[in-house]
Amino acid sequence: MDNTKNLPDTLPNTVMRAINRHAIYSATGALIPIPMIEVVTSTSMQFHLIARLCDLYEVRFSDHAVKASLATFASVVLPAGSLGTAAYTVARAVPVIGPVLGLTTAPLLAGAFTFAIGRVFAWHFETGGTIETFKTEDAVDRFKQEFADGKRRAAAFVRP
């Protein structure tokens, strides 16, 4: 179901500022050189972002519904699931290559993922949706588009 035809071209400035700020925080947290800390940092930023969007749109926040959505979107980005996460964690432990991988890849992915999560939920709320009416399976294609856009924005942000 595509509700994007009735949406405005842009999201409100306060919403975009919240999304961009949380994406930057998430990317910054991913710079911590302790394995899996970036996951905890990013996830907490995503929860905080969705809670902030709920405040801005006056929508009730549901911890359980948000956890399920984040897990589903993570499986879209990391199709290998826990195997992909484990391989990434092991690769980060390799001398020289690991730290370079961590400093380049983790912040980009964390920021892009948080950006995409924020945009998907904001567009849902723009259509009058709530956490209870959010259906992750209906938003997967939009999430993929927003994630690709987030990666482009993050790469441009760190480009010299």
N, C-alpha and C positions, 0 to 999 in steps of 0.2 A: 504494500500500500504506500503510495507516494503522495504525501501531503505538501511537498515542497512548492507546488504550483501556486498556493495561496500565501506563501511566506513573503515577507519583505526581503529586499536584496541584502540587507545587513542586519546583524544583531545590534541591540542597544549598546552604546559605549560602555556603560557600567558592566554589562555582561562580558563584553570582549576584554575589558581590563582585568576582570576576575579570571577569565580563562587564560589570558596571556601570562598573568602574574603566577598562577599556579603551575603553568607549563614550565616557566623559568625555575620556580622552586623545585619542581620535580627533576628537571635536568640537572640542577645544581646538586641535589641530593644524590644523584647517580654518580657523582664524582668521588664519593666516599670510597676509599680503596678496600673496603671490607666486603667480601662476597655476601650477597643477598641483602645487604643493607639498602642498596638502591631500590630493591623491590619493596621493602617496608616503607622507605621514604616516599617513593612514588605512589604507592597505594594510599598512604595517609594523605598525601596531597590531593589525590583523586577524590577520596571521601570528603575532604574538606571543601574541595571545589564544588562537588555536587550539593553538599549542604548549603554552601553559599548561594548557588543557583536557586535552590529551593527557597531560601530567604528572599532573594530578589524577585522571584516569580510567585511568592506566597503559596508555595506547594509544601505539603507535609513530607518530611524526610523519612525514609524507611531503610534502616541499616541492612536488613535481610535482602530486600529487592536490589539494592545497590551492589552488594557483594555478588549476587548471582549475575548481574549485568557485567560487572568488571571481569569476572571469571570467563564469561562467554566471549567478550571482546578480546581478552588475552589469548584465548584459544584461536581466534581468527588471525591474530598477529603472529603468534608462535604456534603454527600448526603441528609442530612436533611435540607440543605439550611439555610435560616435565622432562622428557628426554632432551629437548632443545635447551631448556633452562639448565639442565645438568651439564650438557656439553659446553654451554656458554660459561658456566661457573668454573669448570675445569680449565677451559681455555684462558680465563682470566688469571689463573694461578701459574701459567707458564711464564718464566722470567722473560723480560723485555717485551715479548709479544702481548702477554696478558695485560700489563698496565696500559700499553698503547691502545689495545682493543677497548679496555674499560674507559679510558679517557675520551675516546672518539665515539664509540658506538652507544654505550649506556646512556649518556646524557641526551643524545639525539633521539633515541627510541623512547626514553622516559618522557621527554618533553613533548614529542609528537603524540604519544599515547594519551597523555593528559590533555593536550590540546583537542584531540579527536573526541575524547570522552566528554569534555566540556561542551564542544560544539553540538554533538549529538543530543545531549540532554537539553541544552538551551533551545535547539530547534524544536524538540518535542514539547517543551514548556511553552514555546511561542505559539504552538497550535492549540494550546489549552490543555495539553496532556498533564498527567501527574505521574508520580513514581509508580503508583498502582496500575496505571494504564500503559506504562512503558513496556513494550515487547521487544526484547533484544533482537529476536530473529527478524523483526521487521526493519531494524535499524542497521543490520550488518553491512549492507551495501553503502549506506551513507557513512558508516564508521570507516570503511575501507577508503573512501574518498577523502574524508577528513584526516585520516591518518597519513595518507600520501601527501596531502597539503601540509600537514604538520611537519613531516620530514623535510619537505622543501623549505619551509620557513625556518626550521631549526638549522638546516645546512647553510642557508643564507646568513643566518644570525652569527654563526661561528666562522664564516668565511672571512679571511683577512682582507 
